[in-house]
Amino acid sequence: MSIHSVTHSPPGVASLPLTFGELYHAEFGFVFNLVRRFGGREADLEDLTHDVFMGAWRSRASYDASRPLRPWLMGIAFRVVSDCLGRVRNRVEVVAPEEAQAVPDYSKGPFEQAEARQAQDLVQSALSQIEPVRRAVFVLHELEDMPISEVARVLEVPEGTAWSRLRTARREFSAAVQSLEQRGVR
């Protein structure tokens, strides 16, 4: 039996509306980008993304089928990346933008692709300068368009704390973008 066809759950464990394989294929791109935005190192993105899906599958009993799937995955992704950052906080590695793995968008011409990649690099560089717990709030609210009440629920913090982290993260992000642009990073 393939893991992709597993649909049954142990007694007392709720079932996701998808098999493991369907969940993985349907949400891989979303989770991969989320892991990157939360600060996962480029070299670890695939492993961290896989860890998110394994964590989701192991904790499927906590999934509330009356709620959207993506916020639940976001909470798991945040915890996986936070745990990873905690383990490697003393290790510093600088990855040059040209070494970063990117999936090319062939629907755009070379100039548009380069421009989009530069914008992506600028945003990622600015995000990397925000402390992880504030970055998570910023990513979920500003980039994923999640209401702050839902962000607070997903990250398991009071709503006031989420708002405070968002205000600080917005200031830090703006300052980082301005600083990067002044240094010619685009």
C-alpha positions in Angstrom: 0.0 0.0 0.0 1.4 3.4 -1.0 1.5 6.2 1.6 -0.3 8.3 -1.0 -3.4 6.1 -0.8 -3.7 6.1 3.0 -7.1 7.5 3.9 -8.0 5.6 7.0 -7.3 6.8 10.4 -6.5 5.0 13.7 -9.6 4.6 16.0 -10.4 8.0 17.6 -8.4 10.0 15.1 -10.2 12.4 12.8 -9.5 12.1 9.1 -8.4 14.9 6.9 -10.6 15.4 3.8 -7.6 14.4 1.7 -5.2 11.5 1.5 -1.6 12.3 2.5 -0.6 12.4 -1.2 -3.5 14.6 -2.1 -2.7 17.0 0.7 1.0 17.1 -0.2 0.4 17.7 -3.9 -2.4 20.3 -3.3 -0.6 22.4 -0.8 3.2 21.8 -1.5 3.7 25.2 -3.3 1.8 27.1 -0.6 3.7 25.5 2.3 7.1 25.7 0.6 6.6 29.5 0.1 5.4 29.9 3.6 8.4 28.1 5.0 10.6 30.3 3.0 8.8 33.5 4.2 9.0 32.3 7.8 12.8 32.2 7.5 13.6 28.7 6.5 17.1 28.5 5.0 17.2 27.8 1.3 19.1 24.6 1.8 16.5 23.3 4.2 13.2 24.4 2.4 12.3 21.0 1.0 13.1 19.2 4.3 11.2 21.7 6.3 8.2 21.5 3.9 8.2 17.8 4.2 8.4 18.1 8.0 5.3 20.3 7.9 3.3 17.7 6.0 4.5 14.9 8.3 3.6 17.0 11.3 0.2 17.7 9.8 -0.4 14.0 9.1 0.6 13.0 12.7 -1.6 15.7 14.2 -4.6 15.2 11.9 -6.8 14.6 15.0 -6.4 18.3 15.8 -7.8 19.4 12.5 -11.2 20.9 12.7 -12.9 20.1 9.4 -15.3 23.1 9.8 -12.3 25.4 9.5 -10.1 26.1 6.4 -7.1 23.9 6.0 -4.5 26.5 5.2 -4.5 28.3 8.6 -4.0 25.0 10.3 -1.1 24.2 8.0 0.3 27.8 8.7 0.4 27.1 12.4 2.2 23.8 11.9 4.7 25.5 9.4 5.4 28.3 11.9 6.2 25.8 14.6 8.4 23.7 12.4 10.4 26.7 11.1 10.6 28.1 14.7 12.0 24.9 16.0 14.5 24.7 13.2 15.6 28.3 13.7 16.0 27.6 17.4 18.3 24.7 16.6 20.5 26.6 14.2 20.3 30.1 15.8 24.1 30.1 16.4 24.9 29.0 12.9 25.2 31.7 10.3 25.2 31.0 6.6 24.9 33.5 3.8 23.3 32.3 0.6 24.0 34.4 -2.4 20.8 35.2 -4.4 22.1 33.4 -7.4 22.5 30.2 -5.4 18.9 30.3 -4.2 16.6 27.8 -5.8 13.8 29.4 -7.8 11.2 27.9 -10.1 11.3 30.0 -13.3 8.1 31.5 -14.6 8.2 30.9 -18.3 5.0 32.9 -18.9 7.1 36.1 -18.5 10.0 37.3 -20.6 13.5 37.4 -19.4 13.3 41.0 -18.3 10.1 40.5 -16.3 11.5 37.3 -14.8 14.7 39.1 -13.6 12.6 42.0 -12.2 10.3 39.6 -10.4 13.2 37.7 -8.9 14.8 41.0 -7.7 11.6 42.0 -6.0 11.3 38.5 -4.4 14.9 38.7 -3.2 14.3 42.2 -1.8 11.3 41.0 0.1 13.0 37.9 1.4 16.1 39.9 2.5 13.8 42.4 4.3 11.8 39.6 5.9 15.0 37.9 7.1 15.8 41.0 9.2 12.6 40.7 11.2 12.6 38.6 14.3 10.8 35.2 13.6 7.7 35.7 15.9 7.1 39.1 14.4 7.9 37.9 10.9 5.3 35.2 11.2 2.5 37.7 12.1 3.7 40.0 9.2 3.7 37.1 6.7 0.4 35.7 7.7 -1.4 39.1 7.8 0.3 41.1 5.1 1.3 38.4 2.6 -1.3 35.7 3.1 -4.2 38.2 3.8 -5.2 36.4 7.0 -7.3 38.5 9.5 -5.3 39.3 12.6 -7.8 37.4 14.8 -7.0 34.3 12.8 -3.3 35.0 12.9 -3.5 35.2 16.7 -5.4 31.9 16.8 -3.0 30.1 14.5 0.1 31.4 16.4 -1.7 30.8 19.7 -1.1 34.4 21.0 -3.5 37.0 22.3 -4.9 39.2 19.6 -3.4 42.3 21.2 0.0 40.7 21.0 -0.5 39.9 17.4 -1.4 43.5 16.6 1.7 44.7 18.5 4.0 42.3 16.7 2.4 43.4 13.4 3.0 47.1 14.0 6.6 46.5 15.0 7.2 44.1 12.0 5.7 46.7 9.6 8.2 49.3 10.9 11.1 46.8 10.7 10.1 45.7 7.2 9.9 49.2 5.9 13.2 50.2 7.4 14.9 47.0 6.0 13.5 47.7 2.5 14.7 51.3 2.7 18.1 50.3 3.9 18.5 47.5 1.2 17.4 49.9 -1.5 19.9 52.5 -0.4 22.6 49.9 -0.5 21.5 49.1 -4.1 20.0 45.7 -3.3 17.0 45.2 -5.5 
